Amino acid sequence: MTTTKHMDTSVQNVDIAIVGGAMAGATLALALARLSSAQSLSAQSFAHQLARPLSIALIEAHVPDKQHPGFDARSIAIAHGSIFELSRLGLWPKLAHLGTAIENIHVSDRGHFGMTELNAAQFHLDALGQVVELERVGQVLFSELTKSDVKLFCPAKLVQIDATIDSHTLLLDTGERIQAKLVVAADGLQSKVRSSFNLPITQVAFAQTAIIANIQTDKPHQHWAYERFTQTGPLALLPMGDIQGQPRLSMVWALDAEGAKQMQAAPKAEFLAALQQAFGYRAGKFVDVSTRHAYPLDLSYMPRPIHHRCVFIGNAAQTVHPIAGQGFNLGLRDVVSLLEVLKTALEQGDDIGSVAVTHAYLKAREHDRNSTIRNIEFLVRGFSNQYWPLALGRNLGLRSLSWFVPLKTPVAQKAMGWK
């Protein structure tokens, strides 16, 4: 592991430079390091003995803590399919102790008759997914990076990229230069890599803002997760680990801009009362709330998440509404697809930054990415609309899932991250 903070005008040559070390970037860096070192040769592993070790650089502007935009106070749901992939990458055993199982999911439409449940036991599983706190995950991944062969440039920011036919040269704010055959942009919605290349991004405004916080309740969550559709948008509650025996839920509440402003500024008692009214008492009485944060809920995606010797993954490629909990899970599928493409190229001795490789990644991600984005947009618009024929249709749909259990299978597969 190499960390840098000093000025250095020399050029360091690597095979792959990853810009952004939050969930997607850190996961990719660790998986590539494992691929290169061939720590495991099991049939289910990505590890493969290469002719020579890969050299990997990871550039990250922040050391993981509460202030890190990718590892902040939020929690995320890691779907069952994503846990399977993280296990194949050798990473889930490092993170499993941080997870709180989702064993049941309750979905309802406020003010209407529609509701349904998904239960892990119905699918012969221990859990449908796991909830983890990003700050704690960031610390574990960063610790693993410091023990790996990844050249870690942290804290360091990308200042400029200069392209040639065979490589990119990245200038950092430390004065250092990195020359890479392939650049992987994992630097989020405000991607410096994307803006450097003046690449287009499509944005869809949903006129919603999320209030995110942790909620304490007066009764155990018993590993239930909730998705409640309200007039202003979805309200999600995810089970979290207790603190000093106090049950907790991670909350994402979608509101219009004015409502979000009011709820973020409201006194604690007023906020809890409004939340209780919107959600009901199915999860118990809400007794406390942590610091509240607000995030705009828009859809942003690159029509083509590739460029000359460059691919985009995670939130740099697409940022989606949290209505279906697919953000990290979709980004992880970016990582897995890229690993498969790179593994094939390395086995065949191909240039890992070639047009053939970047276009293979584009093709590998096309169907899953497009269908996920399309489905999320449909859910947001369909469940935030009170037009009565639409409301009736979605409530009949939810009830049908309860009445006809076989219909749950494709829904559950999506929820569990199986594309």
Rosetta blueprint (number, residue, H / E / L):
1 M L
2 T E
3 T L
4 T L
5 K L
6 H L
7 M L
8 D L
9 T L
10 S L
11 V E
12 Q E
13 N E
14 V E
15 D E
16 I E
17 A E
18 I E
19 V E
20 G L
21 G L
22 A L
23 M H
24 A H
25 G H
26 A H
27 T H
28 L H
29 A H
30 L H
31 A H
32 L H
33 A H
34 R H
35 L H
36 S H
37 S H
38 A L
39 Q L
40 S L
41 L L
42 S L
43 A L
44 Q L
45 S L
46 F L
47 A L
48 H L
49 Q L
50 L L
51 A L
52 R L
53 P L
54 L L
55 S L
56 I E
57 A E
58 L E
59 I E
60 E L
61 A L
62 H L
63 V L
64 P L
65 D L
66 K L
67 Q L
68 H L
69 P L
70 G L
71 F L
72 D L
73 A L
74 R L
75 S E
76 I E
77 A E
78 I E
79 A E
80 H H
81 G H
82 S H
83 I H
84 F H
85 E H
86 L H
87 S H
88 R H
89 L L
90 G L
91 L L
92 W H
93 P H
94 K H
95 L H
96 A H
97 H H
98 L H
99 G L
100 T E
101 A E
102 I E
103 E L
104 N E
105 I E
106 H E
107 V E
108 S E
109 D E
110 R L
111 G L
112 H L
113 F L
114 G L
115 M E
116 T E
117 E E
118 L E
119 N E
120 A H
121 A H
122 Q H
123 F H
124 H L
125 L L
126 D L
127 A L
128 L L
129 G E
130 Q E
131 V E
132 V E
133 E E
134 L H
135 E H
136 R H
137 V H
138 G H
139 Q H
140 V H
141 L H
142 F H
143 S H
144 E H
145 L H
146 T H
147 K L
148 S L
149 D L
150 V L
151 K E
152 L E
153 F E
154 C L
155 P L
156 A L
157 K L
158 L E
159 V E
160 Q E
161 I E
162 D E
163 A E
164 T L
165 I L
166 D L
167 S L
168 H E
169 T E
170 L E
171 L E
172 L E
173 D L
174 T L
175 G L
176 E L
177 R E
178 I E
179 Q E
180 A E
181 K E
182 L E
183 V E
184 V E
185 A E
186 A L
187 D L
188 G L
189 L L
190 Q L
191 S L
192 K H
193 V H
194 R H
195 S H
196 S H
197 F L
198 N L
199 L L
200 P L
201 I L
202 T E
203 Q E
204 V E
205 A E
206 F E
207 A E
208 Q E
209 T E
210 A E
211 I E
212 I E
213 A E
214 N E
215 I E
216 Q E
217 T E
218 D L
219 K L
220 P L
221 H L
222 Q L
223 H L
224 W E
225 A E
226 Y E
227 E E
228 R E
229 F E
230 T E
231 Q L
232 T L
233 G E
234 P E
235 L E
236 A E
237 L E
238 L E
239 P E
240 M E
241 G E
242 D E
243 I E
244 Q L
245 G L
246 Q E
247 P E
248 R E
249 L E
250 S E
251 M E
252 V E
253 W E
254 A E
255 L E
256 D L
257 A H
258 E H
259 G H
260 A H
261 K H
262 Q H
263 M H
264 Q H
265 A H
266 A L
267 P L
268 K H
269 A H
270 E H
271 F H
272 L H
273 A H
274 A H
275 L H
276 Q H
277 Q H
278 A H
279 F H
280 G L
281 Y L
282 R L
283 A L
284 G L
285 K L
286 F E
287 V E
288 D E
289 V E
290 S L
291 T L
292 R L
293 H E
294 A E
295 Y E
296 P E
297 L E
298 D E
299 L E
300 S E
301 Y E
302 M L
303 P L
304 R L
305 P L
306 I E
307 H E
308 H L
309 R L
310 C E
311 V E
312 F E
313 I L
314 G H
315 N H
316 A H
317 A L
318 Q E
319 T E
320 V L
321 H L
322 P H
323 I H
324 A H
325 G L
326 Q L
327 G H
328 F H
329 N H
330 L H
331 G H
332 L H
333 R H
334 D H
335 V H
336 V H
337 S H
338 L H
339 L H
340 E H
341 V H
342 L H
343 K H
344 T H
345 A H
346 L H
347 E H
348 Q L
349 G L
350 D L
351 D L
352 I L
353 G L
354 S L
355 V H
356 A H
357 V H
358 T H
359 H H
360 A H
361 Y H
362 L H
363 K H
364 A H
365 R H
366 E H
367 H H
368 D H
369 R H
370 N H
371 S H
372 T H
373 I H
374 R H
375 N H
376 I H
377 E H
378 F H
379 L H
380 V H
381 R H
382 G H
383 F H
384 S L
385 N L
386 Q L
387 Y L
388 W H
389 P H
390 L H
391 A H
392 L H
393 G H
394 R H
395 N H
396 L H
397 G H
398 L H
399 R H
400 S H
401 L H
402 S H
403 W H
404 F L
405 V H
406 P H
407 L H
408 K H
409 T H
410 P H
411 V H
412 A H
413 Q H
414 K H
415 A H
416 M L
417 G L
418 W L
419 K L
